[in-house]
Amino acid sequence: MKERTFAHLDFHARDRIEALYHAGHLQQEIAEILKVDKSTISREIRKRSKKTGVYDATRAQAKALAARSNSKYQGMKIEAHPQLKAHIIAELAKLRSPDEIAGRMKKEKRTVRVGTNAIYKWLRSAWGERYCLYLCAKRKRTKKQKHLPKREMIPDRISIHDKPKTKGLVEVEGDTFLSPKKARTTESGFLGSVRGVHLLVGTKLPNLKPTTMSEGVSRSTEHLSADLLVLDNGIENKNHLDFPLDAYFCDPHSPWQKPHVEGDIGLLRRWFIPKGTDLRNVSEKQLQTHIHILNGKYRKSLGYASAYEIGVKRGIIETIPEKPLADWSCISLGN
């Protein structure tokens, strides 16, 4: 048996029908030109013509769109099957989500069933909105999505996968830590950790503007003999070409590619600056003291040596300092 195919007429086809019909062509001829059945042309002219009998493509297109938009309504299938509707309501009352209900019906191979989207459409229609109270969000309408600003890309970004493979290179992993949103402040901090050594450097930042970040990285790393810097894709790193070290960037959403600094920020949080601390209450001198203490701790991963001891042994720093490496409390970073 030959398969039946069907396609809606579009405005282009209706425009051709108008031109050919008013030029005196028969409906059979128009159908052959448009490669449709002659009944399609007959029905189109009969149903879409004006009361005067004149066929106008623009008017016909408007009529067709109106008819199509009114051909179905939200929740039509659920409303047409009372047993299906009763089952969905009973499951919703058991605090089942629409996804659970639809998935279970499919698993049980129910003859009459609907998908997740159909249940949500029914719930947001006049027939089903009273049952939205069983939903987790208890909302009758979908939450309007915020239109976020377009993300600015870091120019001349070099991937972490393109790092030099030379042995013995000293890598510094860098990241920022922030004040909580409720503090409504731009105060933040930069922390760098030498890979494999956990030697920490850092500084407070009044904000995360690229110029501020550039100056903060330069001041933090000036005491180190290092070769490159590994960072995430924050726009504060936009001026990475001004950094004293060559910068390489992790893949998006891949913090595990710089595990040392992620863990060391966690260590700083656990010991001295708990998450949620307003950094306005932490001075530069206090931060440098915290870093100094952590660098002097004996670490199991270093064979119970300190980061300072390993740093001197590998030539990353010259000597073990008796006091914090730096105190920038009197220095105003860039705007």
N, C-alpha and C positions, 0 to 999 in steps of 0.2 A: 504493500500500500504506500502510495506517495505521501511523504511528510508534508504537512501543511505548514507554511511559513506565513508570518504576518508581521507587518511593521506599520506603525502609525505614520500617517502623512505629516510632513513637516511644512513649514511656511514656504520653502522653496518649491515643493511639489504643488502646493495650493496656488502659488503664483503662476506656475506653468498651466495648471488647470484653467485658471481665469483667462489667461491669454489665449489658449487653444479653444476654449469653449466659446469665447466671444468672437473668435475668428471663424466660427462656423464648423469646427470639426465635430464629428460624431463622438459619443461617449466611448464607443468601441475603439476608435482611433486614438483617443486620449489615453485609454488604458494600455494600449500597445506601446505608445511612446513612453509612458511612465513605468511600463513593465509591472502593472498591477492587474488585478481582476476587474472586469468591466463593472461588476456589482459594487466595487469600492468607489468608482467614479460616480455611478448612479446614486449611491447612498450619500456620498459627500455633497453632491449638488442639491439633492432633495432636502437634506437635513440642515445644511449650512447656508443656504441661500436666504436673501432677505425676503420679507413678505411680498415685495414687488416681483420676486422671481429672479432678481439680478444676483449673480454670484460674485462676491467680493472676497478676495483672498485674505485681506487683513481682518475683516469681520469674521470670516470662517475660522481663522486661526484663534481668535479670541473666544469664539463659541466652543471650539474643541478643547482649549485649555481649561475653560470653566467646567465643562462636562467631566473632564478627567480628574480635576481636583475634587469634585463632588462625588466621584464614583465610589470612593471608599472612605471610611471613617475610622478613627482610632479605636482599637479594641473590637472591631467588627466580628472577628472570628470567635473571640471569647464570649461576646454577647450572644452570638448565634448558637452556642452550645452550652446550655444550662449546666450539664454535668461537669464540663470542663471548668466553667466559671466557679461552681461550687467547690471543686477540688482545689483550685488555685486559692480561693478565699480561706479554705480550711488549712492549707499549708502555710499561708501567710500568717494566720492566727497562731501557728506553732513557731513563729519567728523564723520561718524559712525565707531565704532571700530569693528573688526571682531567678537568679542563676541556679540555685539549688533545685528549685521547682522544675525549671525547664530541663536541666540536666538529668534529673531523676525520671521525668516522663520519657525522655529519650532512651534512658537505660532500660526502663521497663517496657519499651516499645509500644507505648500507647497508640492506639489508632488515631485518636484526635488529640493533638498536642500542639503547643506553640513554643517559640523560642524566647530567650531572655528579653530581647528588645521588644517583642510583641507584648509581653507582660508589663514592661515598663510603660509602653505607650498606652496600654489600657488603664494602668494606674494613674496616669496623668491626664486621662480623659474625664468627661463628666460622669461616666458610669463607674469608674474605678477609683476616683480620687479619695473617696471616703475610707478606703482600705490602706492609704499611704501611711496611716498611723502605725502599721505593723512593720514598716521599713526601718532600717537602722537609722537613717538620717531623718525619717519622719517628715520629709519635704514633699509637697505636691508638685513642685517645679524643679527642674534641674538647676544646679547652682551655676550662675553666670561665671564664665572663665575670665580671669584677668588677662588683659593683653600686655604681656611683658615687653619691655623695650628690646629692640634687636641687640643681640650680644655682639660686643665689639671684639674683634679678633686681634691677637697679638701679632704684630708684624715681624717678619723674618724669624719666625718660630722654628727651632730645630728640635726634632723629636729625640726622645731619650734613646730610641733604637739606633740613632746615628752617632752615639757617643764613641770617642776613640777607644779602641780595644787594647791600648798599650797597658802593660802591667805596671803596677806601682803608682798609678795616678791617684791623687788624693781628691775624693769627691765630697762635696758638702751638699747635703739635702736641706732645702729651705722651705719654710712654711710660715704662715701667720696664725696668730691666735687673737680672738676678738672679745670685746665686752658683750654681755647679753643684749639682745634687742631692746628689752625693757629699760635698759640704762639710757638709751637714746644718746649715745656718744660715739664719736668716731675713734676714740682711743683704742689702740690695738698694739700688737707687738710682733716682732720678727724673731724666729729662732732658727739657727742653723746647726746641723749635727754632722760631724765628719763620719762618713760611712765606715763601718767596721770598728770605729774607735769610740763613738758616742761623745766626742769632745764637743761641747756646746758653746755657741756664741749667740748673741742676740742683742736686741735693743727695743725700747718702746717706740711706738710711732703715733704721732698725733692724729694721723689719718692714713688711709690707704691709697692716696694719690700716687701715680707713678713716680713723680719727682721725689716724694717723701720716701718711697720704698727704695729708690735707687741710692739715696744718701744713707738710709739705714743699713742696707746691705754692705755698702762700702765701709762704713764705720765698724760694722760688726766683724767683718772678715779681714781687716787690715793687719791683725796680729797673726794670721794663719798663713802657712805656706801650703796653698791648695791650688788645684788645677782647674776644677770645673764645679758648676753649681747645678743641682737638679731641683726643678720647681714644678708647681702645678700651673694650671692655665688661668689663674686669676688675672684680671686686667690690671691689677697693681704692678704686675711684672712687665707691663708694656714697654718700659724703657730699659729692657734687659741689656741692650747694647752698651749702656752706660755703666753696667756692673763691672767690678774689677776682675770677675771671673767669667769665663764662657758659660752661658746658660743653656741648659737642655731641658725640654719640657716633657712631662709625663703624658700618657694618653688621657683623654677626657674621662673623668669619673674613675680614675685608677689610683687611689691613694696608696695601694699596696706597692706601687713602684718606687715609693720613697718611705719604706717602713721604719727606718731609724728615727727620722725626725717626727713621724707620727707617734711612735712610742715614747720618744723623749718629751714631746709636748704633754702626753698623758702623764708622764712621770712628774713633770713640773706642776701639772694640775693637781696630782694626788698629794704631793708634798707641801706645796706652798700657795698655789693660786687655783683654788677649786673652780670648777666650771660654774659660771654665773657670777663670777667676781667682776665688779666694775673696775676696769683697769685705771680709772682716774684715782683710785685709792691705792694703787701700787706705784711707787716712785721708781725712777730709773736706777737709783742706788740699790733699792730693795731687789729689783729684778736681777741686777748684776751679782748681788750677794747670793741669790738663789742659784743662779747658774754656776757660780764659783763653788758652792757646796756640792752640787750634783757632779761637777767635774772632778771633785776630790773623793767621791764615794768609790769604794772598792766593789767592782762589778764581777759577778760570776762569769758573764760572757767574756770578760777580759782576763780570766784566770785570777780573779780577786786582786787585780791591779786597778788603779784609777785611770780615768781618761787622760788626766794630766800626765801621768807616768808614761802611758803608751804614746801620747802625743809628742813628748820630748824624745822618746826612744826612736820614733819614726821621723823625727825632724819636722814635725808639723808646727810645733811651737819651740821656742828656744829654751825656756826654763819653766819650772813650775812656779807660778806666781804665788806670793804670800797673801795677796788681796785680789779682788776682782780685776779681770783684765782691762775693763773699761768702765768708766762712769760718765755718761753723757748727760747727766741731770742738768748741767748748766748750758747745754747746747740746744738751740732751737732748730729743729729739722725743717726742711723746706716745705712750702705750702703746696 
